[in-house]
Amino acid sequence: MSLDEIKQRVEKAEKDAGRKAGSTHLIAVSKVQPNDRVEAVLQEGHRVYGENRVQEAASKWPDFREQFTGVQVHLIGPLQTNKARQAMELFEAIHSVDRPKLAKTIARLAQEIGQCPEVFLQVNTGEEEQKAGVMPAEADAFVAEARGLDLPVAGLMCIPPVDEEPSLHFALLAKIAERNGLTGLSMGMSGDFERAIALGATHIRVGSAIFGERAYG
Ligand SMILES: *Cc1c(COP(=O)(O)O)cnc(C)c1O
């Protein structure tokens, strides 16, 4: 599918949900994609991208940023604390702040560096053992802690379990955000972004539907 088609589907989903056109940020997830595919989407004018690995982003984006103005890259994958500084220098936003230790590290570095990317706090809405994020029951405390650290908290993020109806998870995330006075909701991927928009997503992370299937190794 092309970028244009995805943008049309986003627009239609916003309209169907009674939302303002353009109220959803489309993050084109370029992880693992060959550079020529990414460049083609840059040439079409798209400027907001998502990567899930610090190393890969570091090898790819400095060059693209020289060729194209106004590029924004968001980190959407797990972040080790020892890579936090590098991540803060590479990304405009970090969607995967998934534990207090990482929040504290980012806050400390922000003081040092004098700036901080926007952060989304990741909630493990499916309470899956292998998945990152705080449990829903701990989310309010985590939001309070992150705010207490002066982090620029833009909102919450989730990745629903693969085998469950994602809408239940989107609704849960929206509810937690609302009671905490947060407006940002990073949720929805290629297979479910329309359902996410219906439930209030402000940032959808769409990879394969834009770029095609990822060819791993
Ligand atoms: C890879 C990835 C996506 C994009 O997935 P698609 O199904 O290709 O749209 C979205 N969010 C996260 C956290 C990812 O790792």
The ligand as an SDF file (V2000), in Angstrom:
LIG
                    3D

 15 15  0  0  0  0  0  0  0  0999 V2000
    7.4120   -2.7070   14.2390 C   0  0  0  0  0  0  0  0  0  0  0  0
    6.5330   -1.9280   15.1360 C   0  0  0  0  0  0  0  0  0  0  0  0
    5.3980   -1.2670   14.6400 C   0  0  0  0  0  0  0  0  0  0  0  0
    4.9480   -1.3240   13.1850 C   0  0  0  0  0  0  0  0  0  0  0  0
    4.3880   -2.5710   12.9180 O   0  0  0  0  0  0  0  0  0  0  0  0
    3.5900   -2.8280   11.5390 P   0  0  0  0  0  0  0  0  0  0  0  0
    2.7330   -3.9910   11.8540 O   0  0  0  0  0  0  0  0  0  0  0  0
    4.6240   -3.1130   10.5140 O   0  0  0  0  0  0  0  0  0  0  0  0
    2.8220   -1.6280   11.2320 O   0  0  0  0  0  0  0  0  0  0  0  0
    4.6560   -0.5180   15.5370 C   0  0  0  0  0  0  0  0  0  0  0  0
    4.9880   -0.4230   16.8400 N   0  0  0  0  0  0  0  0  0  0  0  0
    6.0750   -1.0400   17.3410 C   0  0  0  0  0  0  0  0  0  0  0  0
    6.3910   -0.8830   18.7810 C   0  0  0  0  0  0  0  0  0  0  0  0
    6.8760   -1.8170   16.5100 C   0  0  0  0  0  0  0  0  0  0  0  0
    7.9430   -2.4320   17.0290 O   0  0  0  0  0  0  0  0  0  0  0  0
  1  2  1  0
  2  3  1  0
  2 14  2  0
  3  4  1  0
  3 10  2  0
  4  5  1  0
  5  6  1  0
  6  7  2  0
  6  8  1  0
  6  9  1  0
 10 11  1  0
 11 12  2  0
 12 13  1  0
 12 14  1  0
 14 15  1  0
M  END
$$$$
